[in-house]
Amino acid sequence: MTTCIDDTRRFAIRRAAVVVALAVTAPLVGAQAPAAGDSAHPAAAPADVRSIDAIVHAAYDVISGPAGARDWQRFNSLFAPDARLIRTQRDSGHAPRLNPMSPQEFATLAGQYFSKSAFFEKEIGREVNTFGAVTQVFSAYASRHAADDAKPFARDVNSFQLFNDGSRWHIVTIYWDDEHPGTTIPDRYLHSGS
């Protein structure tokens, strides 16, 4: 019987030690700064991350342009470590599904398209809500094959989750859905303001 009690105590002590170790180290995992020269998290241009307007503009600007390469270093510099881009996809006759990816995965996929195709995205309105260091931006945008196309080939809404660390803004998530039959962009997202 003493052995059973001793085993139970030892298990409880080990479990407590693991819980304490996790509690102490878990906050450090996400707080680690990227390594110097880390291509996934290069230093951002201060002008791109100084305000909500600047970082949202930079996100659209860096992926827009004629067919050819994009500045993926600049793109990656806008994001927090472990950031995600999440596309909502609809296949004909099926329920919507999520397609999450890292900024690097997005760059690989989109880069293949952009290398052969012109693509221009421009914000057409937004709604901004902030609480503390967290900001949610619903950003309506139009996509065109040429910057001067009269009519966009698509209109969508990006949901940006932004974080301000006191020195700059970071994109934590861009989560988007396409305007499609039965779902049009609400008027409240077609104006600028917070």
PEZI-V581556 format. One record per pair of residues at least 12 apart in sequence whose ideal C-beta (glycine too) atoms are under 7 Angstrom apart, sorted by sequence separation. I is the first residue (numbers start at 1). GAP is how many residues later the second one is. If there is no record, write none. Layout:
BEGIN
[[I:GAP] [I:GAP]]
END
This chain:
BEGIN
[[62:12] [63:12] [86:12] [87:12] [126:12] [161:12] [62:13] [86:13] [126:13] [142:13] [86:14] [126:14] [160:14] [125:15] [140:15] [141:15] [84:16] [85:16] [123:16] [124:16] [158:16] [159:16] [124:17] [140:17] [141:17] [159:17] [84:18] [85:18] [123:18] [124:18] [139:18] [158:18] [59:19] [122:19] [138:19] [139:19] [157:19] [58:20] [83:20] [121:20] [122:20] [156:20] [157:20] [85:21] [138:21] [139:21] [156:21] [121:22] [156:22] [55:23] [136:23] [137:23] [156:23] [79:24] [119:24] [120:24] [154:24] [155:24] [136:25] [137:25] [120:26] [76:27] [118:27] [120:27] [135:27] [75:28] [76:28] [118:28] [157:28] [45:29] [48:29] [49:29] [134:29] [48:30] [133:30] [155:30] [42:31] [133:31] [75:32] [157:32] [44:33] [42:34] [43:34] [44:34] [41:35] [42:35] [72:35] [40:36] [72:39] [41:40] [70:41] [70:44] [140:45] [69:46] [34:47] [63:47] [67:47] [68:47] [67:48] [67:49] [140:49] [67:50] [140:50] [67:51] [138:51] [30:52] [66:52] [64:55] [63:56] [64:56] [64:57] [63:58] [60:61] [127:61] [60:62] [127:62] [60:63] [126:63] [40:64] [125:64] [125:65] [124:66] [125:66] [126:66] [128:66] [56:67] [125:67] [52:76] [56:81] [60:81] [52:83] [56:83] [80:83] [52:85] [86:87] [83:88] [88:88] [83:89] [84:89] [85:89] [86:89] [87:89] [88:89] [80:90] [83:90] [90:90] [79:91] [80:91] [79:92] [80:92] [78:93] [56:104] [55:107] [52:110] [59:112] [55:114] [55:116] [52:117] [50:118] [51:118] [49:119] [49:120] [44:124]]
END
